[in-house]
Amino acid sequence: MNQADIVAALTAGQGEFTWVSLAPDIEVMAWPARIAGVLVGVSARTPSACAAALSSDDWVVTLTTSMVEDMTYASAALRPEPVLFNPQKIDIASDAGITDHSQKLLALIGATSDRTLVACGKSWVQTNQLLQHPGRAANYGLFSIGAPYPSENGKYTLWQPLSFAHNQDHFDYSQLLRLVRRKPGTALPSYEAPAPDATAAMPADASPAPADTQASLSVAQGTLGERCLTWCLTEALAHPHPDAARIAWYHAVAMRDGKPLGIKAGNYCASAQSRSMVECLLRGDVKPHEPRAAVVELQSDAVSRGFWHSTAEVRSNKWLPRPGDLAIYDRTNSADPSTSWQRHVNRVIRLSADNTQYEHLGANELGGAWGREWSHLSNAKLLGFIAYPGVPSTEVERASCGVVLAEGAVG
């Protein structure tokens, strides 16, 4: 099973897991998540994407921390010794290796209730130390009585101390999918100071604050989309009405035909979102699009790379946008064929509880300012979304979005 299939299965409600209390207003998966009965091996991107999809107005779902892992081990009713494979003798990232490990570990867990807290495997964790390890992911776990390394709290031993050896796409049999969730406003247990809250200065009369889902993120944490959203929230607070110099800075990243576009003015909704991506990219990230000044080019890139999702997919509930994805709108004037390429873009903050509306934040909105509001997924001007990350698009979608624009066409 590939990583996209794991995300799709879990977000579609096909994953097997149960939340249990770890501390007041904090719950953790009792066992690592299973898909079709298998304890799946995941890359760091996969639990991040699953956490974003599982978050709601009632619960903020995130990767764990080393402190959460220590608390889980301390509270666990069952602590099976880890099943360890020799990477010189087995492909530790193969389906066969992952399935074999799952079968052996589940045999140790036995007929234990799904609501019993079981400490096993490694987890991808959040830590501010990722700021010093760009492009890396942090993992921690494999507690064992005979392991050589101390846990972060010094009370236990484990085979995997906090490490930054892998990139965000590495996975193997030992990297299991365990997440933590907390009530909005509840601090995530961590041995570190919390990451800065980019939304703390949001006006009191604004829509419900996305700080609930973004507060634990830093520039080196979360998915690329979540990091871009955090950047946009911060930028909108610092430069609500960007001046000419700021707009020129947004445009400075825009590329066309493999070279800088070289513009300094004009519609800047695409350039602002492109600037956010450029500012948030870490080594190992996959770009859903190139930095562009024309929204239709963002769409064309996303279609060709498999990150585009049409409104038909969304309205049929085959796919739903996540925090940080881009929403694309039609700005065509039916009376003027020369405007057929014109689009607008803004970034998704979150979905409503009933999945009919989404809150978004964009640049060059009303009055040429950053703007934040709610829209209906039934909006006739909505064309679709660019996923951060996404899944392959169809050949028809790829063919329908090939465009060649004149140099001055932006926005």
Contacts in CASP RR format, 6 or more apart in sequence:
PFRMAT RR
TARGET T0000
AUTHOR 0000-0000-0000
METHOD contacts of the structure
MODEL  1
MNQADIVAALTAGQGEFTWVSLAPDIEVMAWPARIAGVLVGVSARTPSAC
AAALSSDDWVVTLTTSMVEDMTYASAALRPEPVLFNPQKIDIASDAGITD
HSQKLLALIGATSDRTLVACGKSWVQTNQLLQHPGRAANYGLFSIGAPYP
SENGKYTLWQPLSFAHNQDHFDYSQLLRLVRRKPGTALPSYEAPAPDATA
AMPADASPAPADTQASLSVAQGTLGERCLTWCLTEALAHPHPDAARIAWY
HAVAMRDGKPLGIKAGNYCASAQSRSMVECLLRGDVKPHEPRAAVVELQS
DAVSRGFWHSTAEVRSNKWLPRPGDLAIYDRTNSADPSTSWQRHVNRVIR
LSADNTQYEHLGANELGGAWGREWSHLSNAKLLGFIAYPGVPSTEVERAS
CGVVLAEGAVG
1 9 0 8 1.000
1 35 0 8 1.000
1 36 0 8 1.000
1 38 0 8 1.000
1 40 0 8 1.000
1 95 0 8 1.000
3 42 0 8 1.000
3 43 0 8 1.000
3 45 0 8 1.000
3 46 0 8 1.000
3 171 0 8 1.000
4 390 0 8 1.000
4 391 0 8 1.000
5 35 0 8 1.000
6 35 0 8 1.000
6 40 0 8 1.000
6 41 0 8 1.000
6 42 0 8 1.000
6 46 0 8 1.000
6 50 0 8 1.000
6 177 0 8 1.000
7 46 0 8 1.000
7 49 0 8 1.000
7 50 0 8 1.000
7 53 0 8 1.000
8 391 0 8 1.000
9 15 0 8 1.000
9 35 0 8 1.000
9 36 0 8 1.000
10 33 0 8 1.000
10 35 0 8 1.000
10 50 0 8 1.000
10 53 0 8 1.000
10 54 0 8 1.000
10 177 0 8 1.000
11 49 0 8 1.000
11 50 0 8 1.000
11 53 0 8 1.000
11 54 0 8 1.000
11 320 0 8 1.000
14 35 0 8 1.000
14 36 0 8 1.000
15 33 0 8 1.000
15 34 0 8 1.000
15 35 0 8 1.000
16 33 0 8 1.000
16 34 0 8 1.000
16 35 0 8 1.000
16 37 0 8 1.000
16 114 0 8 1.000
17 29 0 8 1.000
17 30 0 8 1.000
17 31 0 8 1.000
17 32 0 8 1.000
17 33 0 8 1.000
17 34 0 8 1.000
17 114 0 8 1.000
18 29 0 8 1.000
18 30 0 8 1.000
18 31 0 8 1.000
18 114 0 8 1.000
18 115 0 8 1.000
19 27 0 8 1.000
19 28 0 8 1.000
19 29 0 8 1.000
19 30 0 8 1.000
19 181 0 8 1.000
20 27 0 8 1.000
20 28 0 8 1.000
20 29 0 8 1.000
20 30 0 8 1.000
20 115 0 8 1.000
20 117 0 8 1.000
21 27 0 8 1.000
22 28 0 8 1.000
22 68 0 8 1.000
22 71 0 8 1.000
22 72 0 8 1.000
22 75 0 8 1.000
22 117 0 8 1.000
22 180 0 8 1.000
23 71 0 8 1.000
23 189 0 8 1.000
24 186 0 8 1.000
25 182 0 8 1.000
25 183 0 8 1.000
25 186 0 8 1.000
26 180 0 8 1.000
26 181 0 8 1.000
26 182 0 8 1.000
26 183 0 8 1.000
26 186 0 8 1.000
26 188 0 8 1.000
26 189 0 8 1.000
27 59 0 8 1.000
27 180 0 8 1.000
27 181 0 8 1.000
27 182 0 8 1.000
28 64 0 8 1.000
28 68 0 8 1.000
28 72 0 8 1.000
28 117 0 8 1.000
28 178 0 8 1.000
28 179 0 8 1.000
28 180 0 8 1.000
28 181 0 8 1.000
29 177 0 8 1.000
29 178 0 8 1.000
29 179 0 8 1.000
29 180 0 8 1.000
30 114 0 8 1.000
30 115 0 8 1.000
30 116 0 8 1.000
30 117 0 8 1.000
30 118 0 8 1.000
31 39 0 8 1.000
31 109 0 8 1.000
31 114 0 8 1.000
31 116 0 8 1.000
31 118 0 8 1.000
31 120 0 8 1.000
31 178 0 8 1.000
32 39 0 8 1.000
32 120 0 8 1.000
32 121 0 8 1.000
32 123 0 8 1.000
32 176 0 8 1.000
32 177 0 8 1.000
32 178 0 8 1.000
33 39 0 8 1.000
33 40 0 8 1.000
33 50 0 8 1.000
33 176 0 8 1.000
33 177 0 8 1.000
33 178 0 8 1.000
33 179 0 8 1.000
34 40 0 8 1.000
34 102 0 8 1.000
37 102 0 8 1.000
38 98 0 8 1.000
38 99 0 8 1.000
38 102 0 8 1.000
39 98 0 8 1.000
39 101 0 8 1.000
39 102 0 8 1.000
39 105 0 8 1.000
39 106 0 8 1.000
39 176 0 8 1.000
40 98 0 8 1.000
40 102 0 8 1.000
40 176 0 8 1.000
40 177 0 8 1.000
41 98 0 8 1.000
41 171 0 8 1.000
41 172 0 8 1.000
41 173 0 8 1.000
41 174 0 8 1.000
41 175 0 8 1.000
41 176 0 8 1.000
41 177 0 8 1.000
42 124 0 8 1.000
42 171 0 8 1.000
42 175 0 8 1.000
42 176 0 8 1.000
42 177 0 8 1.000
43 124 0 8 1.000
43 137 0 8 1.000
43 168 0 8 1.000
43 169 0 8 1.000
43 170 0 8 1.000
43 171 0 8 1.000
43 175 0 8 1.000
44 63 0 8 1.000
44 124 0 8 1.000
44 137 0 8 1.000
44 138 0 8 1.000
44 139 0 8 1.000
44 166 0 8 1.000
44 168 0 8 1.000
44 169 0 8 1.000
44 170 0 8 1.000
45 168 0 8 1.000
45 169 0 8 1.000
45 223 0 8 1.000
45 389 0 8 1.000
46 171 0 8 1.000
46 177 0 8 1.000
47 63 0 8 1.000
47 123 0 8 1.000
47 124 0 8 1.000
47 177 0 8 1.000
47 178 0 8 1.000
47 179 0 8 1.000
48 63 0 8 1.000
48 124 0 8 1.000
48 222 0 8 1.000
48 223 0 8 1.000
48 226 0 8 1.000
49 223 0 8 1.000
49 322 0 8 1.000
49 389 0 8 1.000
50 61 0 8 1.000
50 177 0 8 1.000
50 179 0 8 1.000
51 61 0 8 1.000
51 62 0 8 1.000
51 63 0 8 1.000
51 179 0 8 1.000
52 61 0 8 1.000
52 213 0 8 1.000
52 223 0 8 1.000
52 226 0 8 1.000
52 322 0 8 1.000
52 323 0 8 1.000
53 320 0 8 1.000
53 322 0 8 1.000
54 61 0 8 1.000
54 179 0 8 1.000
54 181 0 8 1.000
55 61 0 8 1.000
55 62 0 8 1.000
55 181 0 8 1.000
55 213 0 8 1.000
55 323 0 8 1.000
55 350 0 8 1.000
56 353 0 8 1.000
57 184 0 8 1.000
57 208 0 8 1.000
57 212 0 8 1.000
57 353 0 8 1.000
58 183 0 8 1.000
58 184 0 8 1.000
59 181 0 8 1.000
59 182 0 8 1.000
59 183 0 8 1.000
59 184 0 8 1.000
60 181 0 8 1.000
60 182 0 8 1.000
60 183 0 8 1.000
60 184 0 8 1.000
60 185 0 8 1.000
60 186 0 8 1.000
60 212 0 8 1.000
60 213 0 8 1.000
60 216 0 8 1.000
61 179 0 8 1.000
61 180 0 8 1.000
61 181 0 8 1.000
62 126 0 8 1.000
62 179 0 8 1.000
62 180 0 8 1.000
62 181 0 8 1.000
62 182 0 8 1.000
62 188 0 8 1.000
62 216 0 8 1.000
63 123 0 8 1.000
63 124 0 8 1.000
63 125 0 8 1.000
63 126 0 8 1.000
63 179 0 8 1.000
63 180 0 8 1.000
63 221 0 8 1.000
63 222 0 8 1.000
64 72 0 8 1.000
64 123 0 8 1.000
64 125 0 8 1.000
64 126 0 8 1.000
64 178 0 8 1.000
64 179 0 8 1.000
64 180 0 8 1.000
65 125 0 8 1.000
65 126 0 8 1.000
65 127 0 8 1.000
65 180 0 8 1.000
65 188 0 8 1.000
65 189 0 8 1.000
65 190 0 8 1.000
65 191 0 8 1.000
65 192 0 8 1.000
66 125 0 8 1.000
66 127 0 8 1.000
66 140 0 8 1.000
66 151 0 8 1.000
66 152 0 8 1.000
66 162 0 8 1.000
66 190 0 8 1.000
66 191 0 8 1.000
67 152 0 8 1.000
67 153 0 8 1.000
67 189 0 8 1.000
67 190 0 8 1.000
67 191 0 8 1.000
68 125 0 8 1.000
68 180 0 8 1.000
68 188 0 8 1.000
68 189 0 8 1.000
68 190 0 8 1.000
69 123 0 8 1.000
69 125 0 8 1.000
69 140 0 8 1.000
69 141 0 8 1.000
70 151 0 8 1.000
70 152 0 8 1.000
70 153 0 8 1.000
70 155 0 8 1.000
70 156 0 8 1.000
71 189 0 8 1.000
72 117 0 8 1.000
72 119 0 8 1.000
72 178 0 8 1.000
73 79 0 8 1.000
73 119 0 8 1.000
73 143 0 8 1.000
73 151 0 8 1.000
73 156 0 8 1.000
74 155 0 8 1.000
74 156 0 8 1.000
75 117 0 8 1.000
76 117 0 8 1.000
76 118 0 8 1.000
76 119 0 8 1.000
77 112 0 8 1.000
77 116 0 8 1.000
77 117 0 8 1.000
77 118 0 8 1.000
78 109 0 8 1.000
78 112 0 8 1.000
78 116 0 8 1.000
78 117 0 8 1.000
78 118 0 8 1.000
78 119 0 8 1.000
79 118 0 8 1.000
79 119 0 8 1.000
79 120 0 8 1.000
79 143 0 8 1.000
80 105 0 8 1.000
80 108 0 8 1.000
80 109 0 8 1.000
80 118 0 8 1.000
80 119 0 8 1.000
80 120 0 8 1.000
81 108 0 8 1.000
81 144 0 8 1.000
81 145 0 8 1.000
82 105 0 8 1.000
82 120 0 8 1.000
82 121 0 8 1.000
82 142 0 8 1.000
82 143 0 8 1.000
82 144 0 8 1.000
82 159 0 8 1.000
82 174 0 8 1.000
83 101 0 8 1.000
83 104 0 8 1.000
83 105 0 8 1.000
83 108 0 8 1.000
84 142 0 8 1.000
84 159 0 8 1.000
84 174 0 8 1.000
85 92 0 8 1.000
85 97 0 8 1.000
85 100 0 8 1.000
85 101 0 8 1.000
85 173 0 8 1.000
85 174 0 8 1.000
87 172 0 8 1.000
90 97 0 8 1.000
90 100 0 8 1.000
91 97 0 8 1.000
92 172 0 8 1.000
92 173 0 8 1.000
92 174 0 8 1.000
93 170 0 8 1.000
93 171 0 8 1.000
93 172 0 8 1.000
93 173 0 8 1.000
97 173 0 8 1.000
98 172 0 8 1.000
98 173 0 8 1.000
100 173 0 8 1.000
101 173 0 8 1.000
101 174 0 8 1.000
102 173 0 8 1.000
105 120 0 8 1.000
105 121 0 8 1.000
109 118 0 8 1.000
109 120 0 8 1.000
112 118 0 8 1.000
119 143 0 8 1.000
120 176 0 8 1.000
121 141 0 8 1.000
121 142 0 8 1.000
121 174 0 8 1.000
121 175 0 8 1.000
121 176 0 8 1.000
122 139 0 8 1.000
122 140 0 8 1.000
122 141 0 8 1.000
122 142 0 8 1.000
122 160 0 8 1.000
122 174 0 8 1.000
122 175 0 8 1.000
122 176 0 8 1.000
123 139 0 8 1.000
123 140 0 8 1.000
123 141 0 8 1.000
123 175 0 8 1.000
123 176 0 8 1.000
123 178 0 8 1.000
124 137 0 8 1.000
124 138 0 8 1.000
124 139 0 8 1.000
124 175 0 8 1.000
125 138 0 8 1.000
125 139 0 8 1.000
125 140 0 8 1.000
125 162 0 8 1.000
126 138 0 8 1.000
126 188 0 8 1.000
126 190 0 8 1.000
126 216 0 8 1.000
126 221 0 8 1.000
126 222 0 8 1.000
127 138 0 8 1.000
127 162 0 8 1.000
127 190 0 8 1.000
127 192 0 8 1.000
128 192 0 8 1.000
128 193 0 8 1.000
128 195 0 8 1.000
128 218 0 8 1.000
128 220 0 8 1.000
128 221 0 8 1.000
129 138 0 8 1.000
129 162 0 8 1.000
129 164 0 8 1.000
129 192 0 8 1.000
130 136 0 8 1.000
130 137 0 8 1.000
130 138 0 8 1.000
130 164 0 8 1.000
130 218 0 8 1.000
130 220 0 8 1.000
130 221 0 8 1.000
131 218 0 8 1.000
131 219 0 8 1.000
131 220 0 8 1.000
133 164 0 8 1.000
133 220 0 8 1.000
134 220 0 8 1.000
134 282 0 8 1.000
134 283 0 8 1.000
135 167 0 8 1.000
135 168 0 8 1.000
135 220 0 8 1.000
135 282 0 8 1.000
135 283 0 8 1.000
135 284 0 8 1.000
135 285 0 8 1.000
136 164 0 8 1.000
136 165 0 8 1.000
136 166 0 8 1.000
136 167 0 8 1.000
136 168 0 8 1.000
136 283 0 8 1.000
137 164 0 8 1.000
137 166 0 8 1.000
137 167 0 8 1.000
137 168 0 8 1.000
137 170 0 8 1.000
138 162 0 8 1.000
138 163 0 8 1.000
138 164 0 8 1.000
139 160 0 8 1.000
139 162 0 8 1.000
139 163 0 8 1.000
139 166 0 8 1.000
139 175 0 8 1.000
140 152 0 8 1.000
140 158 0 8 1.000
140 160 0 8 1.000
140 161 0 8 1.000
140 162 0 8 1.000
140 163 0 8 1.000
141 158 0 8 1.000
141 159 0 8 1.000
141 160 0 8 1.000
142 158 0 8 1.000
142 159 0 8 1.000
142 160 0 8 1.000
142 174 0 8 1.000
143 151 0 8 1.000
143 156 0 8 1.000
143 157 0 8 1.000
143 158 0 8 1.000
143 159 0 8 1.000
144 157 0 8 1.000
144 158 0 8 1.000
144 159 0 8 1.000
145 157 0 8 1.000
146 157 0 8 1.000
147 157 0 8 1.000
147 158 0 8 1.000
147 159 0 8 1.000
148 157 0 8 1.000
148 159 0 8 1.000
149 157 0 8 1.000
149 158 0 8 1.000
149 159 0 8 1.000
149 160 0 8 1.000
149 161 0 8 1.000
150 156 0 8 1.000
150 157 0 8 1.000
150 158 0 8 1.000
150 161 0 8 1.000
151 157 0 8 1.000
151 158 0 8 1.000
151 161 0 8 1.000
152 161 0 8 1.000
152 162 0 8 1.000
152 191 0 8 1.000
153 191 0 8 1.000
160 174 0 8 1.000
167 283 0 8 1.000
167 284 0 8 1.000
168 282 0 8 1.000
168 284 0 8 1.000
168 285 0 8 1.000
169 284 0 8 1.000
180 188 0 8 1.000
182 188 0 8 1.000
184 212 0 8 1.000
185 212 0 8 1.000
185 215 0 8 1.000
187 194 0 8 1.000
188 194 0 8 1.000
188 216 0 8 1.000
194 215 0 8 1.000
194 216 0 8 1.000
195 215 0 8 1.000
195 216 0 8 1.000
195 217 0 8 1.000
195 218 0 8 1.000
195 221 0 8 1.000
196 218 0 8 1.000
197 211 0 8 1.000
197 214 0 8 1.000
197 215 0 8 1.000
198 211 0 8 1.000
198 214 0 8 1.000
198 217 0 8 1.000
198 230 0 8 1.000
198 231 0 8 1.000
198 233 0 8 1.000
198 234 0 8 1.000
198 237 0 8 1.000
199 209 0 8 1.000
199 210 0 8 1.000
199 211 0 8 1.000
199 214 0 8 1.000
199 215 0 8 1.000
199 233 0 8 1.000
199 237 0 8 1.000
200 211 0 8 1.000
201 237 0 8 1.000
202 209 0 8 1.000
202 211 0 8 1.000
202 233 0 8 1.000
202 237 0 8 1.000
206 372 0 8 1.000
207 359 0 8 1.000
207 372 0 8 1.000
207 373 0 8 1.000
207 374 0 8 1.000
210 229 0 8 1.000
210 233 0 8 1.000
210 323 0 8 1.000
210 349 0 8 1.000
210 350 0 8 1.000
210 359 0 8 1.000
213 323 0 8 1.000
213 350 0 8 1.000
214 226 0 8 1.000
214 229 0 8 1.000
214 230 0 8 1.000
214 233 0 8 1.000
214 323 0 8 1.000
217 226 0 8 1.000
217 227 0 8 1.000
217 230 0 8 1.000
219 227 0 8 1.000
219 230 0 8 1.000
219 231 0 8 1.000
219 280 0 8 1.000
220 227 0 8 1.000
220 282 0 8 1.000
221 227 0 8 1.000
223 322 0 8 1.000
223 324 0 8 1.000
223 388 0 8 1.000
223 389 0 8 1.000
224 277 0 8 1.000
224 280 0 8 1.000
224 281 0 8 1.000
224 282 0 8 1.000
224 285 0 8 1.000
224 286 0 8 1.000
224 288 0 8 1.000
224 388 0 8 1.000
224 389 0 8 1.000
225 280 0 8 1.000
225 322 0 8 1.000
225 323 0 8 1.000
225 324 0 8 1.000
225 325 0 8 1.000
225 347 0 8 1.000
225 388 0 8 1.000
226 323 0 8 1.000
226 324 0 8 1.000
227 280 0 8 1.000
228 273 0 8 1.000
228 276 0 8 1.000
228 277 0 8 1.000
228 280 0 8 1.000
228 324 0 8 1.000
228 347 0 8 1.000
228 388 0 8 1.000
229 323 0 8 1.000
229 324 0 8 1.000
229 347 0 8 1.000
229 348 0 8 1.000
229 349 0 8 1.000
229 361 0 8 1.000
230 280 0 8 1.000
231 276 0 8 1.000
231 279 0 8 1.000
231 280 0 8 1.000
232 272 0 8 1.000
232 273 0 8 1.000
232 276 0 8 1.000
232 347 0 8 1.000
232 361 0 8 1.000
232 362 0 8 1.000
232 363 0 8 1.000
232 370 0 8 1.000
233 361 0 8 1.000
235 272 0 8 1.000
235 276 0 8 1.000
235 370 0 8 1.000
236 361 0 8 1.000
236 362 0 8 1.000
236 363 0 8 1.000
236 370 0 8 1.000
236 371 0 8 1.000
236 372 0 8 1.000
239 246 0 8 1.000
239 370 0 8 1.000
240 369 0 8 1.000
240 370 0 8 1.000
241 368 0 8 1.000
241 369 0 8 1.000
241 370 0 8 1.000
242 250 0 8 1.000
242 268 0 8 1.000
242 272 0 8 1.000
242 363 0 8 1.000
242 369 0 8 1.000
242 370 0 8 1.000
244 264 0 8 1.000
244 265 0 8 1.000
247 264 0 8 1.000
247 265 0 8 1.000
247 266 0 8 1.000
247 268 0 8 1.000
247 271 0 8 1.000
248 264 0 8 1.000
248 265 0 8 1.000
249 275 0 8 1.000
250 268 0 8 1.000
250 271 0 8 1.000
250 272 0 8 1.000
250 274 0 8 1.000
250 275 0 8 1.000
250 363 0 8 1.000
251 261 0 8 1.000
251 262 0 8 1.000
251 263 0 8 1.000
251 264 0 8 1.000
251 265 0 8 1.000
251 266 0 8 1.000
251 268 0 8 1.000
251 271 0 8 1.000
251 293 0 8 1.000
251 410 0 8 1.000
252 260 0 8 1.000
252 262 0 8 1.000
252 264 0 8 1.000
252 275 0 8 1.000
253 271 0 8 1.000
253 274 0 8 1.000
253 275 0 8 1.000
253 278 0 8 1.000
253 291 0 8 1.000
254 260 0 8 1.000
254 261 0 8 1.000
254 262 0 8 1.000
254 263 0 8 1.000
254 270 0 8 1.000
254 271 0 8 1.000
254 274 0 8 1.000
254 291 0 8 1.000
254 292 0 8 1.000
254 293 0 8 1.000
254 410 0 8 1.000
255 261 0 8 1.000
255 290 0 8 1.000
255 291 0 8 1.000
255 292 0 8 1.000
256 292 0 8 1.000
256 293 0 8 1.000
256 297 0 8 1.000
256 405 0 8 1.000
256 407 0 8 1.000
261 293 0 8 1.000
261 407 0 8 1.000
261 410 0 8 1.000
263 293 0 8 1.000
263 408 0 8 1.000
263 410 0 8 1.000
266 410 0 8 1.000
266 411 0 8 1.000
267 293 0 8 1.000
267 364 0 8 1.000
267 410 0 8 1.000
267 411 0 8 1.000
268 293 0 8 1.000
268 363 0 8 1.000
268 364 0 8 1.000
268 410 0 8 1.000
268 411 0 8 1.000
269 295 0 8 1.000
269 344 0 8 1.000
269 345 0 8 1.000
269 346 0 8 1.000
269 362 0 8 1.000
269 363 0 8 1.000
269 364 0 8 1.000
269 365 0 8 1.000
269 411 0 8 1.000
270 292 0 8 1.000
270 293 0 8 1.000
270 294 0 8 1.000
270 295 0 8 1.000
270 297 0 8 1.000
270 298 0 8 1.000
270 343 0 8 1.000
270 345 0 8 1.000
270 410 0 8 1.000
270 411 0 8 1.000
271 291 0 8 1.000
271 292 0 8 1.000
271 293 0 8 1.000
271 363 0 8 1.000
271 410 0 8 1.000
271 411 0 8 1.000
272 362 0 8 1.000
272 363 0 8 1.000
272 364 0 8 1.000
272 370 0 8 1.000
273 298 0 8 1.000
273 326 0 8 1.000
273 345 0 8 1.000
273 346 0 8 1.000
273 347 0 8 1.000
273 362 0 8 1.000
273 363 0 8 1.000
274 289 0 8 1.000
274 290 0 8 1.000
274 291 0 8 1.000
274 292 0 8 1.000
274 293 0 8 1.000
274 298 0 8 1.000
275 291 0 8 1.000
276 347 0 8 1.000
277 287 0 8 1.000
277 289 0 8 1.000
277 291 0 8 1.000
278 291 0 8 1.000
281 287 0 8 1.000
286 389 0 8 1.000
287 305 0 8 1.000
288 301 0 8 1.000
288 302 0 8 1.000
288 305 0 8 1.000
288 307 0 8 1.000
288 326 0 8 1.000
288 386 0 8 1.000
288 387 0 8 1.000
288 388 0 8 1.000
288 389 0 8 1.000
288 390 0 8 1.000
289 297 0 8 1.000
289 298 0 8 1.000
289 301 0 8 1.000
289 302 0 8 1.000
289 305 0 8 1.000
289 307 0 8 1.000
289 386 0 8 1.000
290 297 0 8 1.000
290 301 0 8 1.000
292 298 0 8 1.000
292 301 0 8 1.000
293 410 0 8 1.000
293 411 0 8 1.000
294 341 0 8 1.000
294 343 0 8 1.000
294 405 0 8 1.000
294 409 0 8 1.000
294 410 0 8 1.000
294 411 0 8 1.000
295 328 0 8 1.000
295 342 0 8 1.000
295 343 0 8 1.000
295 344 0 8 1.000
295 345 0 8 1.000
295 411 0 8 1.000
296 341 0 8 1.000
296 342 0 8 1.000
296 343 0 8 1.000
296 401 0 8 1.000
296 403 0 8 1.000
296 405 0 8 1.000
297 403 0 8 1.000
297 405 0 8 1.000
298 326 0 8 1.000
298 328 0 8 1.000
298 343 0 8 1.000
298 345 0 8 1.000
298 386 0 8 1.000
299 308 0 8 1.000
299 328 0 8 1.000
299 343 0 8 1.000
299 383 0 8 1.000
299 386 0 8 1.000
299 401 0 8 1.000
300 401 0 8 1.000
300 402 0 8 1.000
300 403 0 8 1.000
302 308 0 8 1.000
302 326 0 8 1.000
302 386 0 8 1.000
302 387 0 8 1.000
302 393 0 8 1.000
303 393 0 8 1.000
303 397 0 8 1.000
303 398 0 8 1.000
303 400 0 8 1.000
303 401 0 8 1.000
303 402 0 8 1.000
304 398 0 8 1.000
304 401 0 8 1.000
304 402 0 8 1.000
306 390 0 8 1.000
306 391 0 8 1.000
306 392 0 8 1.000
306 393 0 8 1.000
306 398 0 8 1.000
307 386 0 8 1.000
307 387 0 8 1.000
307 388 0 8 1.000
307 389 0 8 1.000
307 390 0 8 1.000
307 391 0 8 1.000
307 393 0 8 1.000
308 384 0 8 1.000
308 385 0 8 1.000
308 386 0 8 1.000
308 387 0 8 1.000
308 393 0 8 1.000
308 397 0 8 1.000
308 401 0 8 1.000
309 319 0 8 1.000
309 321 0 8 1.000
309 384 0 8 1.000
309 385 0 8 1.000
309 386 0 8 1.000
309 387 0 8 1.000
309 390 0 8 1.000
309 391 0 8 1.000
309 393 0 8 1.000
310 383 0 8 1.000
310 384 0 8 1.000
310 397 0 8 1.000
311 377 0 8 1.000
311 382 0 8 1.000
311 383 0 8 1.000
311 384 0 8 1.000
313 319 0 8 1.000
314 320 0 8 1.000
314 321 0 8 1.000
314 377 0 8 1.000
314 384 0 8 1.000
314 385 0 8 1.000
315 377 0 8 1.000
315 378 0 8 1.000
317 355 0 8 1.000
319 387 0 8 1.000
319 391 0 8 1.000
320 351 0 8 1.000
320 355 0 8 1.000
321 327 0 8 1.000
321 348 0 8 1.000
321 351 0 8 1.000
321 358 0 8 1.000
321 385 0 8 1.000
321 387 0 8 1.000
322 348 0 8 1.000
322 387 0 8 1.000
322 388 0 8 1.000
323 348 0 8 1.000
323 349 0 8 1.000
323 350 0 8 1.000
324 347 0 8 1.000
324 348 0 8 1.000
324 349 0 8 1.000
324 388 0 8 1.000
325 347 0 8 1.000
325 348 0 8 1.000
325 385 0 8 1.000
325 386 0 8 1.000
325 387 0 8 1.000
325 388 0 8 1.000
326 345 0 8 1.000
326 346 0 8 1.000
326 347 0 8 1.000
326 348 0 8 1.000
326 385 0 8 1.000
326 386 0 8 1.000
326 388 0 8 1.000
327 345 0 8 1.000
327 346 0 8 1.000
327 347 0 8 1.000
327 348 0 8 1.000
327 358 0 8 1.000
327 360 0 8 1.000
327 375 0 8 1.000
327 382 0 8 1.000
327 384 0 8 1.000
327 385 0 8 1.000
328 343 0 8 1.000
328 344 0 8 1.000
328 345 0 8 1.000
328 382 0 8 1.000
328 383 0 8 1.000
328 384 0 8 1.000
328 385 0 8 1.000
328 386 0 8 1.000
329 343 0 8 1.000
329 344 0 8 1.000
329 345 0 8 1.000
329 379 0 8 1.000
329 381 0 8 1.000
329 382 0 8 1.000
329 383 0 8 1.000
330 342 0 8 1.000
330 343 0 8 1.000
330 381 0 8 1.000
330 382 0 8 1.000
330 383 0 8 1.000
331 339 0 8 1.000
331 342 0 8 1.000
331 343 0 8 1.000
331 344 0 8 1.000
331 381 0 8 1.000
332 339 0 8 1.000
332 340 0 8 1.000
332 342 0 8 1.000
333 339 0 8 1.000
333 342 0 8 1.000
341 403 0 8 1.000
341 405 0 8 1.000
341 409 0 8 1.000
342 411 0 8 1.000
343 383 0 8 1.000
343 411 0 8 1.000
344 364 0 8 1.000
344 411 0 8 1.000
345 362 0 8 1.000
346 360 0 8 1.000
346 361 0 8 1.000
346 362 0 8 1.000
346 363 0 8 1.000
346 365 0 8 1.000
346 371 0 8 1.000
347 360 0 8 1.000
347 361 0 8 1.000
347 362 0 8 1.000
348 358 0 8 1.000
348 359 0 8 1.000
348 360 0 8 1.000
348 385 0 8 1.000
349 358 0 8 1.000
349 359 0 8 1.000
349 360 0 8 1.000
349 361 0 8 1.000
349 372 0 8 1.000
350 358 0 8 1.000
350 359 0 8 1.000
351 357 0 8 1.000
351 358 0 8 1.000
352 358 0 8 1.000
352 359 0 8 1.000
352 374 0 8 1.000
355 377 0 8 1.000
356 376 0 8 1.000
356 377 0 8 1.000
356 378 0 8 1.000
357 374 0 8 1.000
357 375 0 8 1.000
357 376 0 8 1.000
357 377 0 8 1.000
358 374 0 8 1.000
358 375 0 8 1.000
358 377 0 8 1.000
359 372 0 8 1.000
359 373 0 8 1.000
359 374 0 8 1.000
360 372 0 8 1.000
360 373 0 8 1.000
360 374 0 8 1.000
360 375 0 8 1.000
361 370 0 8 1.000
361 371 0 8 1.000
361 372 0 8 1.000
362 370 0 8 1.000
362 371 0 8 1.000
362 372 0 8 1.000
363 370 0 8 1.000
363 371 0 8 1.000
364 411 0 8 1.000
365 371 0 8 1.000
375 382 0 8 1.000
END
